[in-house]
Amino acid sequence: MTEGRWIVFEDESGAALAGVVRRTWGQRGTTPVIKLNGSRGDRENMVAFVAYRPGFEPRLLVWHKSREGYTKEHFPLLLTMLHARLGGPVTLVWDNYSSHTSAGVREWAEGQERWLRIVQLPPYAPELNPVELLWKIVKDLLANRAFRSIRELAEAADAALSKIKQAPHLLRGFLAGTGLVLLE
């Protein structure tokens, strides 16, 4: 069924310089207040592709950049780089984000049919995307930390993603966590 194709799931996420607090200590009966300095609007935006193919270790490919997010203008280049890194045909599974479904991306994809097939996830079905489980781990690794600069946040995100890249058992677990099965 996969005909030697990579089955690739994609999703975007971001982390804010302000950070996420998941746990804190405080005096009983007093709500802790965390004061933040600097630009709280700075973000590290990430796009991840988790690739599966029978007979191969799963792979994680990630690109990230500071401040501005990924738009419909970025996806043709990202998918071209994905194809070059995987070296084979791709069936891409992604959500209904407006940049994915834009006329420009659809038109570009039609010209790539020799190596690219696109499957849209059903609306409001993040539980079917293994990349959602990746983001949970990344955000757990970034939580409860105070970053002094967007560069420091980017380095921490890169370190978290690099740690996951080196753990194929986690990538297999993300797929298992969706209940989906890769057929040989």
Secondary structure, 3 states (H helix, E strand, C coil): CCCCCEEEEEEEEEEECCCCCCCCCCCCCCCCCCCCCCCCCCEEEEEEEEEECCCCCCEEEEEEEECCCCCCCCHHHHHHHHHHHHCCCEEEEECCCCCCCCHHHHHHHHCCCCCEEEEECCCCCHHHCHHHHHHHHHHHHHCCCCCCCHHHHHHHHHHHHHHHHCCHHHHHHHHHHHCCCCCC
